[in-house]
Amino acid sequence: MTKLAVIIGSTRQGRQSDRLANWVAKEAAKKADVEVLDLRDYSMPFFDEAISPRYNPERQPVPEVKKWLDKVAEFDGYFVVTPEYNRSTSAVLKNALDTLGYEANKKPFALVAHGSSGGAQAVAGLRITLPGIGAFTIPEALFFSDHLGESISDDFELSDEKKANPYGPQTQLETQIDSLIWYADALKAASN
Ligand SMILES: Cc1cc2nc3c(=O)[nH]c(=O)nc-3n(C[C@H](O)[C@H](O)[C@H](O)COP(=O)(O)O)c2cc1C
């Protein structure tokens, strides 16, 4: 079965990203093996290595970073739930991506953004960043602007009202899940 991670792109107190990430994970788990990765569980330093991870075969990452690298390497593809802060993704997520060498190389990312204005600039930035670690983003990205987290229940179900919209978040997410699995399986087969 396809192995997917859902990365929570915020460690902020009172964050909304975790609720969205768990909704994404619950839906994706109907079709794939899914694990939520919470950056609160990976308290890495700001990237300070002398050599770029992709050009450092002798790399000896500190234990907190190694734990993150080993975890990321386990998956065939990734969702990233990103907030938008000041027209960009979060610093904690960018730092976590900057630590990666080849763990996500030739693997697909699906971007789920949210923010006051939908997070388009966070997505645009990530579409530029991710090729730097050899990864790429699938065509479908999701943009949520209406405090969607407040429409997700404590057991991570979208409200019936939101679900009733045939062009709404539920349908958009289901399309994105299918696409990510397609790319993850295709790239995994090509890599074997
Ligand atoms: C410092 C800060 C800057 C923000 N800047 C933006 C922004 O540029 N564009 C946007 O759409 N939302 C912006 N927002 C709104 C956040 O995206 C929104 O609060 C979202 O819930 C943040 O995700 P989180 O709750 O998981 O941390 C900003 C919020 C904060 C705290």
PDBQT file of the ligand as one rigid body, heavy atoms in Angstrom, charges set to zero:
ROOT
HETATM    1  C1  LIG A 201       2.283  36.321  11.959  1.00  0.00    +0.000 C 
HETATM    2  C2  LIG A 201       1.129  35.952  11.060  1.00  0.00    +0.000 A 
HETATM    3  C3  LIG A 201       1.156  36.334   9.740  1.00  0.00    +0.000 A 
HETATM    4  C4  LIG A 201       0.117  35.982   8.879  1.00  0.00    +0.000 A 
HETATM    5  N1  LIG A 201       0.205  36.321   7.573  1.00  0.00    +0.000 NA
HETATM    6  C5  LIG A 201      -0.725  35.853   6.701  1.00  0.00    +0.000 A 
HETATM    7  C6  LIG A 201      -0.572  36.093   5.294  1.00  0.00    +0.000 A 
HETATM    8  O1  LIG A 201       0.366  36.710   4.848  1.00  0.00    +0.000 OA
HETATM    9  N2  LIG A 201      -1.520  35.581   4.471  1.00  0.00    +0.000 N 
HETATM   10  C7  LIG A 201      -2.593  34.854   4.939  1.00  0.00    +0.000 A 
HETATM   11  O2  LIG A 201      -3.393  34.404   4.136  1.00  0.00    +0.000 OA
HETATM   12  N3  LIG A 201      -2.754  34.629   6.254  1.00  0.00    +0.000 NA
HETATM   13  C8  LIG A 201      -1.856  35.108   7.146  1.00  0.00    +0.000 A 
HETATM   14  N4  LIG A 201      -1.979  34.858   8.483  1.00  0.00    +0.000 N 
HETATM   15  C9  LIG A 201      -3.143  34.062   8.952  1.00  0.00    +0.000 C 
HETATM   16  C10 LIG A 201      -2.727  32.609   9.154  1.00  0.00    +0.000 C 
HETATM   17  O3  LIG A 201      -2.418  31.976   7.956  1.00  0.00    +0.000 OA
HETATM   18  C11 LIG A 201      -3.833  31.853   9.879  1.00  0.00    +0.000 C 
HETATM   19  O4  LIG A 201      -3.887  32.394  11.185  1.00  0.00    +0.000 OA
HETATM   20  C12 LIG A 201      -3.596  30.359   9.952  1.00  0.00    +0.000 C 
HETATM   21  O5  LIG A 201      -4.568  29.804  10.805  1.00  0.00    +0.000 OA
HETATM   22  C13 LIG A 201      -2.207  30.042  10.477  1.00  0.00    +0.000 C 
HETATM   23  O6  LIG A 201      -2.019  28.645  10.586  1.00  0.00    +0.000 OA
HETATM   24  P1  LIG A 201      -1.857  27.975  12.021  1.00  0.00    +0.000 P 
HETATM   25  O7  LIG A 201      -3.093  28.390  12.816  1.00  0.00    +0.000 OA
HETATM   26  O8  LIG A 201      -1.825  26.517  11.790  1.00  0.00    +0.000 OA
HETATM   27  O9  LIG A 201      -0.591  28.491  12.632  1.00  0.00    +0.000 OA
HETATM   28  C14 LIG A 201      -0.974  35.228   9.369  1.00  0.00    +0.000 A 
HETATM   29  C15 LIG A 201      -0.994  34.859  10.728  1.00  0.00    +0.000 A 
HETATM   30  C16 LIG A 201       0.048  35.199  11.548  1.00  0.00    +0.000 A 
HETATM   31  C17 LIG A 201       0.027  34.733  12.995  1.00  0.00    +0.000 C 
ENDROOT
TORSDOF 0
